Amino acid sequence: MILWFLVLGIALLGYLCGSLPFGYFAGRISGTDIRAAGSGNIGATNVLRVLGKKWGYAVFLADAFKGFAAVRLSSLIAEQVISARPYVEYFAILAAVTCIIGHTFPVWLRFKGGKGVATSVGAVFGLMPIAAITIFTIWVIVFEITRYVSVASIVAASSLPITIAVLMRWKIIQGTGLLYFSSVMLILVLWRHRSNFSRLLKGTEQRFTRK
């Protein structure tokens, strides 16, 4: 019974952390409804395009931090419950997934949120820093080559299950739960980027130009 209450509590904690709409807050502080500007997305990419680097980078860091915080807080809570200690990793994964869902579907904004990339990076860093550094490096390389945030995000998310499988093979990390988590995260990212796929095929996807 205690474990079930803990499952529900950590799922709620993860969702509430993820549902904090920092992009929306940034827009309101600067006098703009970010949902009515640019692509209408509350994520860091749209904030960067509409409000500039200062707000865009700040929102990215804030969105990433809430993913990291949800994972670490859930781990600390689970470690305090004796019966939950063998499952700490799974509670952390639960918090990561619900945090990304909270960012994507925040109750405060009628379930219309961001695409979850920055929050996913923070959650992955909380779960497995080596994998997070690897996929972030891949993201940067792909972005510098293509100048498309969407392409970089899709490629980085797609590389996560492969990265985890390799790290498990080398016995650097353990736990098949992490592999399942990466697959779920990949599905979420791909689904949230379905409109980007359409624009890429039509050649209308907006890219960041070099100055």
Secondary structure, DSSP 8 states (H G I E B T S, - for coil): -HHHHHHHHHHHHHHHHHT--HHHHHHHHTT--GGGSTT---SHHHHHHHH-HHHHHHHHHHHHHHHHHHHHHHHHHHHTSGGGGGGHHHHHHHHHHHHHHHHHS-GGGTT----SHHHHHHHHHHH-HHHHHHHHHHHHHHHHHH--HHHHHHHHHHHHHHHHHHHHHTTSS--HHHHHHHHHHHHHHHHHTHHHHHHHHHT--------
